[in-house]
């Protein structure tokens, strides 16, 4: 069981503060109960929900198979965009991809790119460890916010309420409790025999409740989800884009975390909502694979038709650079001449000829910098899949061309459109909330 502890607060500066905030006073900070290796009590019905959801996620991962090797490029970007969107950073998939390849971009691009690097670190490094350690959490957060002082917070923080914890919507535990609570959290993560999906749900909520850093807590906590699921073998091949579901309605996501912090804590409600989000995310992974396969075939036909029109053999040799580049566009949708030459072991003129041919065929577009100089070749259609994957959780279906949406990403002008009867994994409620109107909590994830 958690508890509230009374603390005193006095502002270090009164500039810009209301009269109430200037006077200081007492506030209540929440110290969550410890988890231990056993974790919190969970009802039998919730265990059943977890088992069903975990089975769905595992099946989706199996369906993806080796496709995950290239789909993860798209999934990671969709997940990073959505996770950053929850924190207020908005960027298109194309701008993120260009910033990644070219090594530069505006402030929002850099922020989301740092989140992408943290996701990659969580999956490639942390997930490979037998035991996750405190330093791993620090490194995840440092990757997201490298300009902040390294380490856990040494002062009180709070959520909402402006400049004062007195008016905050939630005050995490005092700074002196952070490390002991994180050590307990990692005991649970490393030693619990709970199913991985249940473990990820509880660990994420407990991490966000502790709020151990001055900034970057949300993105670090969502990266931790991926580390746990990958380490425990549930998402062995594909990233589960659960942040794209959380970002559907930020208020609902926060409401679920708030339920976890109630006294007594409503852990079952949070876990069941987390599982619903995981199921929706798994469905979108499968749809993304189908769409990526369809796109590869569409672009192959487009390229070969162009070659026929030029009076040359429609299908290049299988080992031709142009064919290899086209086949790899899902994992490399933004290319430069230099990077292509290095990747495929060919000369720069050969790489440029291959990229130019694909651009002339309408497979790639040419992106220029602010001086009008060519910066990169881009597979806009593959980057559209990232945006459509992010938006599909918000508009009640995969192709959102004719749907209202809560997404803040503009609908891409894609040549890809699918039938209205295409399978979807959730519906739009009459109230306008996007999610499952039958959700047991009414949160409507």
Residue pairs with C-beta under 8 A, 6 or more apart in sequence:
1 33
1 263
1 264
1 265
2 30
2 31
2 32
2 33
2 261
2 263
2 265
3 30
3 31
3 33
4 28
4 29
4 30
4 31
5 28
5 29
5 31
5 173
5 174
6 26
6 27
6 28
7 26
7 27
7 28
7 29
7 156
7 165
7 174
8 24
8 25
8 26
9 24
9 25
9 26
9 27
9 156
9 164
9 165
9 166
10 24
11 17
11 21
11 22
11 24
11 163
11 164
14 21
14 22
16 163
17 163
17 164
20 164
20 166
20 167
21 162
21 163
21 164
21 166
21 167
24 166
25 166
26 166
27 158
27 164
27 165
27 166
27 168
27 171
28 171
29 156
29 165
29 171
29 172
29 173
29 174
30 170
30 171
30 172
30 173
30 209
30 261
31 173
31 174
31 177
31 181
32 173
32 181
32 206
32 209
32 210
32 261
32 265
33 40
33 265
34 181
34 184
35 184
35 185
35 187
35 188
35 192
35 202
35 206
36 184
36 187
36 188
37 187
37 188
37 191
37 192
38 192
39 188
39 192
39 194
39 198
39 199
39 202
40 202
40 265
40 267
41 267
42 50
42 194
42 198
42 267
42 268
42 271
43 268
45 268
46 267
46 268
46 271
46 272
47 195
47 198
49 271
49 272
49 275
50 195
50 197
50 198
50 271
50 275
51 195
52 275
53 197
53 275
53 276
53 278
53 279
54 195
54 196
54 197
54 198
54 234
54 275
54 278
56 278
56 279
56 282
56 283
57 197
57 229
57 234
57 235
57 240
57 278
57 279
57 281
57 282
58 234
59 282
60 238
60 240
60 282
60 283
60 285
60 286
61 68
61 234
61 235
61 236
61 237
61 238
61 282
61 285
62 237
63 286
63 289
64 71
64 237
64 238
64 285
64 286
64 289
65 237
66 237
67 237
67 238
67 289
67 292
67 293
68 237
68 238
68 239
69 237
69 331
70 292
70 328
70 330
70 331
71 238
71 285
71 288
71 289
71 292
71 330
72 238
72 239
73 330
73 331
73 332
73 333
74 288
74 292
74 330
74 333
74 382
74 385
74 386
74 389
75 238
75 239
75 241
75 285
75 288
75 389
76 116
76 119
76 120
76 123
76 239
77 93
77 96
77 97
77 116
77 386
78 93
78 241
78 244
78 386
78 389
78 390
79 119
79 226
79 239
79 241
79 242
79 243
79 244
80 96
80 112
80 113
80 115
80 116
80 119
80 243
81 91
81 93
81 96
81 112
81 386
81 390
81 409
82 241
82 243
82 244
82 246
82 247
82 390
83 115
83 119
83 218
83 219
83 222
83 223
83 243
83 246
83 247
84 90
84 91
84 111
84 112
84 115
84 219
85 247
85 390
85 408
85 409
86 218
86 243
86 246
86 247
86 250
86 253
87 218
87 219
89 108
89 111
89 112
89 115
90 108
90 408
90 409
91 108
91 109
91 112
92 383
92 387
92 409
92 410
93 383
93 384
93 386
93 387
93 390
93 409
94 367
94 378
94 380
94 383
95 105
95 106
95 109
96 105
96 109
96 112
96 113
96 116
97 333
97 334
97 378
97 383
98 105
98 109
98 334
98 367
98 375
98 376
98 378
99 105
99 106
99 109
99 110
99 113
100 113
100 116
100 334
101 334
101 335
101 336
101 339
101 376
102 336
102 375
102 376
105 113
114 143
114 144
114 145
114 146
115 144
115 219
115 223
117 143
117 144
118 140
118 141
118 143
118 144
118 219
118 220
118 223
119 223
119 226
119 239
121 139
121 140
121 143
121 223
122 140
122 223
122 224
122 226
122 227
122 230
123 226
123 227
123 230
123 239
125 136
126 132
126 136
126 140
126 224
126 227
126 231
127 226
127 227
127 228
127 230
127 231
128 231
129 136
129 231
130 190
131 186
131 190
132 186
132 189
132 190
132 227
132 228
132 231
133 186
134 179
134 182
134 183
134 186
136 227
137 182
137 212
137 220
137 224
138 150
138 151
138 152
140 220
140 223
140 224
141 148
141 213
141 216
141 217
141 220
142 148
142 150
144 216
144 219
144 220
144 223
145 213
145 215
145 216
148 213
148 214
148 215
148 216
149 214
152 175
152 178
152 179
152 182
152 212
152 213
153 175
153 178
153 211
153 212
153 213
153 214
154 175
155 175
155 214
156 165
156 171
156 172
156 174
156 175
157 172
157 211
157 214
158 165
158 168
158 170
158 171
158 172
159 168
159 169
159 170
159 171
159 172
159 211
160 167
160 168
160 169
160 170
161 167
161 168
161 169
165 171
170 258
170 261
172 209
172 210
172 211
173 181
173 209
173 210
177 210
178 210
178 212
181 206
181 210
181 212
182 210
182 212
185 203
185 206
185 207
185 210
188 199
188 202
188 203
188 206
189 199
189 203
189 228
192 199
194 202
196 228
196 229
196 232
196 233
196 234
197 229
197 234
197 274
197 275
197 278
198 271
199 228
199 232
200 224
200 225
200 228
200 229
200 274
201 270
201 271
201 274
201 275
202 267
202 271
203 224
203 225
203 228
204 221
204 222
204 224
204 225
204 274
205 256
205 257
205 260
205 267
205 270
205 274
206 260
207 217
207 220
207 221
207 224
208 217
208 218
208 221
208 257
209 257
209 260
209 261
211 217
213 220
222 242
222 243
222 246
225 240
225 242
226 235
226 239
226 240
229 235
229 240
230 236
234 240
238 285
239 285
240 278
240 281
240 282
240 285
241 281
241 284
241 285
241 389
242 277
242 278
242 281
244 281
244 284
244 389
244 390
244 392
244 393
245 277
245 278
245 280
245 281
245 393
245 445
246 253
246 277
246 445
247 253
247 390
247 393
248 393
248 394
248 406
248 434
248 435
248 445
249 406
249 433
249 434
249 435
249 444
249 445
252 273
252 435
252 443
252 444
252 445
253 445
255 443
256 269
256 270
256 273
256 274
256 441
256 443
256 445
257 270
259 265
259 266
259 269
259 270
259 441
260 266
260 267
260 269
260 270
269 440
269 441
272 440
272 441
273 439
273 441
273 443
273 445
276 436
276 439
276 445
277 445
279 425
280 393
280 425
280 426
280 445
281 393
283 425
284 389
284 392
284 393
284 398
284 425
287 389
287 392
287 398
287 423
287 425
288 385
288 389
291 385
291 388
291 398
291 416
291 418
292 330
292 382
292 385
294 416
295 330
295 381
295 382
295 385
295 416
296 327
296 329
296 330
298 381
298 415
298 416
299 326
299 329
299 363
299 379
299 381
300 326
302 361
302 362
302 363
303 322
303 326
303 358
303 361
303 363
304 314
304 315
305 314
306 360
306 361
306 362
307 313
307 314
307 315
307 316
307 361
308 314
315 323
316 322
316 323
317 323
320 354
321 340
321 344
321 346
321 350
321 351
321 353
321 354
322 353
322 354
322 357
322 358
324 344
325 332
325 335
325 340
325 344
325 354
325 355
325 358
326 358
326 363
329 363
329 379
329 382
330 382
332 343
333 378
333 379
333 382
333 383
334 367
334 376
334 377
334 378
334 379
334 383
335 355
335 364
335 376
335 377
335 378
336 375
336 376
336 377
337 348
337 351
337 352
337 355
338 348
338 351
340 346
340 351
340 354
340 355
341 347
341 348
341 350
341 351
344 351
346 354
355 364
355 377
358 364
358 377
359 365
359 366
359 377
363 379
364 377
364 378
364 379
365 377
365 378
365 380
366 374
366 376
366 377
366 378
367 374
367 375
367 376
367 377
367 378
368 374
368 375
369 375
380 412
380 414
381 414
381 415
381 416
383 412
384 412
384 414
384 416
385 416
387 409
387 410
387 411
387 412
388 398
388 399
388 400
388 412
388 414
388 416
390 407
390 409
391 400
391 405
391 407
391 409
391 411
392 398
392 400
392 424
393 426
393 434
394 400
394 405
394 406
394 407
394 434
395 403
395 404
395 405
395 406
395 407
395 428
395 434
396 403
396 424
396 426
396 427
396 428
396 434
397 403
397 422
397 424
398 418
398 422
398 424
399 416
399 417
399 418
399 422
400 407
400 411
401 411
401 417
403 428
405 411
405 434
406 434
426 434
426 435
426 436
427 436
427 437
428 434
429 435
429 437
429 444
430 437
431 437
433 444
434 444
435 443
435 444
435 445
436 444
436 445
437 444
439 445
